[in-house]
Amino acid sequence: QAFHHPPRRGPRGALCSAANRRPAMVDNFSREDVMTYTAQLRAHATAKEKLQLQETMGPRKEDMSLGEALEEVITTMQTDKFWVDLAKPLSAAREALEVGANPASRQRAAELIRECIKQVAGLKHYFLMEQPVLQNAAALLEDEAQQATLASLLPGVRTTRSPETEAALAKGVEERDRREQKAMQAAEGPWHFVEVDNKQDVTVNIAVPASTQKSDISVTFLPSSLRVAVKGHERQPAIIDGELAGKVDPESCSWTLEGSGEKRRLCLELEKTMGGLMWHRLLSISR
């Protein structure tokens, strides 16, 4: 009792398997969306490489320069996709000083660092050691008598990371996101949304009456929207009818009817057009 789209065939009639299936199209994404997402992925990957290199070098035995401290904090933030955007003011501050260290660039860099400090100040368990280092960096830049540059040393600073930060990034964010996602999904509708980081497919499970047959089900997959209706379900005229949180390839989407009795369910499989982009929910918030 299952329905799915017929398998696609290649130019000579051969079945297209998951391994040789054509890449999902991204034509419906704006150039700005693609560039932003690509920049985030690049920053995340570069930061992970830098972190691995730093770990092989062992503890520092000398004080860090202003540039080294900023770079390490940026790397720490960018190693977790959740904090990539938080590092943007620090990256801009570093770039301002790279162009040329003068009163205007130092003032601008200090303002950007203060902006970042303000953003992390409300985070109770994150970046505890980084905050005072950033405070010292901003103060150094604001003291024009020091004429600070990226090469200026931060006395006593040999690392910007703390064990608390690494532990929180590894566990706290994941646990909090899981709780928030479950609460968001429960409020969204009578379905269970399953999404795995860096995977192209998402699954939606919907509990249906025990007597439900495939002839009772109507599913319409479109690139940006989804409609699901089931005869006998308490939610009418449709269980789902709205704009998706992201775009899908309709030809690669399918549904099956599974289980029996109280465990009877409709299972939807949707394929994103951009597999690495997390939705966190099924439908767009603006629906």
Protein Blocks (a to p, Z undefined) as FASTA:
>chain_A
ZZdddddddfkopacdfklgccddfklpcfklmmmmmmmmmmmmmmmmmmmmmmmnopaf
bdcdfklmmmmmmmmmmmpmklmmmmmmmmmmmmmmmnopcfklmmmmmmmmmmmmmmmm
mpmkgoklmmmmmmmmmmmmmmmmlopafklccehiabfbdfklmmmmmmmmmmmmmmmm
mmmmmmnpccdddddehiabdcddddddfklcfklpccdddfkbccdddehiabdfbfbd
cddfbdcdfklgccddedehjlgccddddddfblklcfkiabdfkZZ
